[in-house]
Amino acid sequence: MPLYKPPPPRLLLNNVSCMRNAQTVLRNINVTVHDGSALVMTGANGSGKTTLLRMLAGFSRPSAGEILWDGNDITSPGVFQQYKLQLNWLSLRDAVKDKLTVLDNVQWFEVLEGRCGRAKPALELMGLGRLMNDKARMLSMGQRKRLQLARLLAIDRPIWLLDEPSVALDAEGVQLLEYIISEHRKKGGIVIVATHLPIKIEDAMSLRLPQRFPRRMTSVDMLN
Ligand SMILES: Nc1ncnc2c1ncn2[C@@H]1O[C@H](COP(=O)(O)OP(=O)(O)OP(=O)(O)O)[C@@H](O)[C@H]1O
């Protein structure tokens, strides 16, 4: 009788390490991520959160170890072309085009994705409905972040890589972020977040990256 072989995890970080300028930024990271799960990365400034997200996005390669998607190394050329279509990337650099309207800023990405009809509902959900026809340069920092989140919804890819997604959001914005993350996971989506600020994500795995250098006394310690 053939033995049942469970499917590989959607993502597997297998002993991933990263060197930058001859220094180790990340050492032997092991994480297993299945559909519908969330991973929250925390750690001091410079501990490597963005570096790990960038490797997951395929912008850079691990110096040792491997990142597997459905059991395949994401850096293999044939695999990477498929893998990158699974990703939705949100970073502090917002890639918002100031000269375009708020709606065009979302629809443009939607069209590139070969989709239509999601931009308006996504902007409404993120509370930007009445600003849709304004130029994006009119938006505040928090509104720009909401626009980025509307893009995630309009593009609707399964793996979300979010670098500091709650920065600049007000309390309602953070609740909306938590809501869309929860809804995405219900559909089997994966969410990987790097954050310094608390975000409520149910049953999330947590990865606290260690401080890279021995901590020196700062003026904050002296004040305390
Ligand atoms: N392209 C690069 N070349 C050299 N060093 C780099 C490069 N990118 C990042 N680093 C270094 O790698 C370390 C980790 O940076 P990273 O941005 O991943 O940290 P982080 O945990 O996201 O920090 P923060 O909380 O400040 O956002 C830092 O010391 C940084 O200087």
The ligand as a Gaussian input file, in Angstrom:
#p B3LYP/6-31G(d) Opt

LIG

0 1
 N       22.997000      46.267000       0.659000
 C       23.602000      46.219000       1.845000
 N       24.946000      46.263000       1.930000
 C       25.569000      46.201000       3.112000
 N       24.930000      46.086000       4.284000
 C       23.597000      46.038000       4.251000
 C       22.858000      46.096000       3.047000
 N       21.546000      46.001000       3.337000
 C       21.468000      45.900000       4.684000
 N       22.695000      45.918000       5.228000
 C       23.017000      45.800000       6.652000
 O       22.355000      44.650000       7.142000
 C       21.903000      44.886000       8.456000
 C       20.440000      44.515000       8.558000
 O       19.686000      45.507000       7.881000
 P       18.107000      45.395000       7.771000
 O       17.637000      46.566000       6.977000
 O       17.756000      44.048000       7.293000
 O       17.660000      45.520000       9.300000
 P       16.215000      45.657000       9.937000
 O       16.094000      44.620000      10.998000
 O       15.179000      45.650000       8.877000
 O       16.329000      47.098000      10.604000
 P       15.247000      48.224000      10.938000
 O       14.503000      47.760000      12.152000
 O       16.097000      49.411000      11.222000
 O       14.377000      48.419000       9.729000
 C       22.206000      46.349000       8.790000
 O       23.354000      46.385000       9.603000
 C       22.478000      46.976000       7.449000
 O       23.421000      47.983000       7.539000

